[in-house]
């Protein structure tokens, strides 16, 4: 079973990792570990987003709401 990803928490961690990497204060080994963690977080987030997108598509298809999209800005 796939692990549940907290997107907000993962994005916050990614932002912190980027800040640390951009600071230039890390040694090569520490920077590589931070980078590897960032790649893993990015993959997890992408998987979670893809899953959510698929669920939305299924729900829209089941409800028939995806047949004729209604424009959000209807000036008529």
PEZITA-V560529 format. One record per residue. N is the residue number from 1. RES is the residue in one letter. SS is DSSP state (H for helix, E for strand, - for the rest). PHI is phi as a letter, one per 40 degrees, with the letter a starting at -180 (none if undefined). D_CENTER is the distance of its C-alpha to the mean C-alpha in Angstrom with 2 decimals. Layout:
n->N res->RES ss->SS phi->PHI d_center->D_CENTER
n->N res->RES ss->SS phi->PHI d_center->D_CENTER
This chain:
n->1 res->X ss->- phi->none d_center->18.69
n->2 res->X ss->- phi->c d_center->14.95
n->3 res->X ss->- phi->c d_center->13.89
n->4 res->X ss->- phi->c d_center->12.13
n->5 res->X ss->- phi->b d_center->9.01
n->6 res->X ss->- phi->c d_center->9.32
n->7 res->X ss->H phi->d d_center->6.07
n->8 res->X ss->H phi->c d_center->8.68
n->9 res->X ss->H phi->c d_center->10.55
n->10 res->X ss->H phi->c d_center->8.16
n->11 res->X ss->H phi->c d_center->7.43
n->12 res->X ss->H phi->c d_center->11.19
n->13 res->X ss->H phi->c d_center->12.05
n->14 res->X ss->H phi->c d_center->10.45
n->15 res->X ss->H phi->c d_center->12.48
n->16 res->X ss->H phi->c d_center->15.42
n->17 res->X ss->H phi->c d_center->15.32
n->18 res->X ss->H phi->c d_center->15.40
n->19 res->X ss->H phi->d d_center->18.24
n->20 res->X ss->H phi->c d_center->20.09
n->21 res->X ss->H phi->c d_center->19.87
n->22 res->X ss->H phi->c d_center->21.00
n->23 res->X ss->H phi->c d_center->23.84
n->24 res->X ss->- phi->g d_center->25.67
n->25 res->X ss->- phi->c d_center->27.16
n->26 res->X ss->- phi->c d_center->25.74
n->27 res->X ss->- phi->c d_center->27.82
n->28 res->X ss->H phi->c d_center->26.73
n->29 res->X ss->H phi->c d_center->26.13
n->30 res->X ss->H phi->c d_center->24.11
n->31 res->X ss->H phi->c d_center->22.05
n->32 res->X ss->H phi->c d_center->21.42
n->33 res->X ss->H phi->c d_center->20.32
n->34 res->X ss->H phi->c d_center->17.84
n->35 res->X ss->H phi->c d_center->16.57
n->36 res->X ss->H phi->c d_center->16.37
n->37 res->X ss->H phi->c d_center->14.41
n->38 res->X ss->H phi->c d_center->11.89
n->39 res->X ss->H phi->c d_center->11.70
n->40 res->X ss->H phi->c d_center->11.39
n->41 res->X ss->H phi->c d_center->8.53
n->42 res->X ss->H phi->c d_center->6.65
n->43 res->X ss->H phi->c d_center->7.99
n->44 res->X ss->H phi->c d_center->7.30
n->45 res->X ss->H phi->c d_center->3.53
n->46 res->X ss->H phi->c d_center->4.60
n->47 res->X ss->H phi->c d_center->7.42
n->48 res->X ss->H phi->c d_center->6.48
n->49 res->X ss->H phi->c d_center->5.30
n->50 res->X ss->H phi->c d_center->8.43
n->51 res->X ss->H phi->c d_center->10.38
n->52 res->X ss->H phi->c d_center->10.03
n->53 res->X ss->H phi->c d_center->11.03
n->54 res->X ss->H phi->c d_center->13.85
n->55 res->X ss->H phi->c d_center->15.01
n->56 res->X ss->H phi->c d_center->15.31
n->57 res->X ss->H phi->c d_center->17.22
n->58 res->X ss->H phi->c d_center->19.46
n->59 res->X ss->H phi->c d_center->20.22
n->60 res->X ss->H phi->c d_center->21.10
n->61 res->X ss->H phi->c d_center->23.22
n->62 res->X ss->H phi->c d_center->24.98
n->63 res->X ss->H phi->c d_center->25.80
n->64 res->X ss->- phi->g d_center->26.95
n->65 res->X ss->- phi->c d_center->24.94
n->66 res->X ss->- phi->c d_center->23.46
n->67 res->X ss->- phi->c d_center->27.01
n->68 res->X ss->- phi->b d_center->27.83
n->69 res->X ss->- phi->c d_center->25.15
n->70 res->X ss->- phi->b d_center->26.72
n->71 res->X ss->- phi->c d_center->26.22
n->72 res->X ss->- phi->c d_center->25.04
n->73 res->X ss->- phi->b d_center->27.78
n->74 res->X ss->- phi->b d_center->31.01
n->75 res->X ss->- phi->c d_center->33.98
n->76 res->X ss->- phi->c d_center->36.57
